[in-house]
Amino acid sequence: LMKNHRVIKVILGLCCLLFILNGLFADQVSSNYQRELSQINEEITYLEEVKTRYLASALIHEEQAMRWQFDPHLKQEARHSLKLADSERRVIQEIQERIDHLYVRRDQLLKSS
C-alpha cells in the first residue's frame, strides 16, 4: 500500500522534474514550445491512464468491502479493502492535481503563442 503511494510520488516527481527542465529552455525557439506542448499532452495522457487504473482498483476494493462487511469472518478483510480504496483515492486526487496543473501550464503556453 505504502509502496504504491511512494511509486506514484516518484512518478509525479519525475514528471515534474521533466516538466521543469523542459520549461527552462521553452523560450529558445518555437520548436521548444511545440516540444513542451507535446510533452505536456503526453504526460496528461499517461497520468489519465494511471488514474484510471487506480480508480478501477479502488472500485474493486470498495465492492469487495461492501460484499465482505456482512460476513462476520471477513470483517477484517472488509476494513482492509476500505483502507486500500481510501489510499488509492488519495493517489487519484494527487494525480488529478498534477493533471490540473498541466492543463493550466498548457493553457498559458497556448495563450502566449
C-alpha atoms as one frame of an Amber mdcrd trajectory, in Angstrom:
protein
   0.000   0.000   0.000   2.677   2.489   1.023   4.866   1.170  -1.762   2.219
   2.137  -4.354   1.955   5.564  -2.775   5.747   6.003  -2.931   5.837   4.822
  -6.535   3.244   7.371  -7.593   5.112  10.093  -5.682   8.293   9.162  -7.592
   6.397   9.158 -10.898   4.864  12.558 -10.166   8.252  13.877  -9.050   9.955
  12.694 -12.221   7.188  14.141 -14.375   7.516  17.426 -12.523  11.309  17.407
 -12.961  10.986  16.735 -16.686   8.394  19.473 -16.929  10.656  21.974 -15.110
  13.752  21.047 -17.106  11.818  21.421 -20.316  10.394  24.733 -19.088  13.888
  26.160 -18.580  14.532  26.061 -22.310  10.961  26.684 -23.520  11.571  30.177
 -24.845  14.591  29.354 -27.026  12.673  28.568 -30.228   9.177  27.665 -31.302
  10.237  24.026 -31.658  10.837  24.029 -27.904   7.364  25.489 -27.481   5.884
  22.702 -29.584   8.006  20.137 -27.752   6.789  21.382 -24.364   3.176  21.268
 -25.527   3.749  17.765 -26.808   5.372  16.666 -23.532   2.520  18.166 -21.534
  -0.039  16.349 -23.678   1.881  13.069 -23.349   2.154  13.457 -19.593  -1.558
  14.246 -19.297  -2.405  11.156 -21.338  -0.089   8.970 -19.246  -1.409  10.326
 -15.942  -5.019   9.866 -17.077  -4.228   6.197 -17.794  -2.573   5.757 -14.390
  -5.523   7.486 -12.719  -7.937   5.127 -14.492  -6.012   2.084 -13.214  -6.080
   3.409  -9.641  -9.797   4.166  -9.965 -10.511   0.638 -11.185  -8.567  -0.791
  -8.268 -10.352   1.479  -5.772 -13.736   0.423  -7.137 -12.803  -3.263  -6.852
 -11.694  -2.799  -3.234 -14.860  -0.860  -2.392 -17.043  -3.557  -3.954 -15.173
  -6.271  -2.022 -15.594  -4.359   1.230 -19.313  -3.964   0.634 -19.669  -7.685
  -0.039 -17.484  -8.787   2.880 -18.886  -6.445   5.542 -21.863  -8.740   6.162
 -19.773 -11.868   6.741 -18.542 -11.997  10.357 -15.457 -13.948   9.247 -14.494
 -11.319   6.671 -14.988  -8.075   8.616 -11.230  -7.532   8.950 -10.732  -8.078
   5.220 -13.566  -5.624   4.536 -11.854  -2.958   6.657  -8.554  -3.648   4.906
 -10.207  -3.300   1.488 -11.742   0.029   2.509  -8.320   1.270   3.649  -6.814
   0.260   0.320  -9.614   2.012  -1.557  -9.111   5.178   0.521  -5.385   5.123
  -0.178  -5.995   4.705  -3.901  -8.496   7.572  -3.838  -5.821   9.807  -2.256
  -3.368   8.858  -5.015  -6.069   9.615  -7.603  -6.505  13.054  -6.047  -2.748
  13.741  -6.250  -2.662  12.626  -9.866  -5.657  14.846 -10.674  -3.924  17.831
  -9.058  -0.905  17.230 -11.294  -3.146  16.912 -14.356  -4.906  20.165 -13.450
  -1.512  21.885 -13.117  -0.502  20.610 -16.557  -3.731  21.922 -18.112  -3.044
  25.351 -16.601   0.510  25.320 -17.980  -0.728  24.190 -21.394  -3.313  26.984
 -21.448  -0.592  29.503 -20.541   1.566  28.283 -23.407  -1.313  28.426 -25.869
  -2.238  31.957 -24.803   1.357  33.177 -25.100   1.703  31.928 -28.679
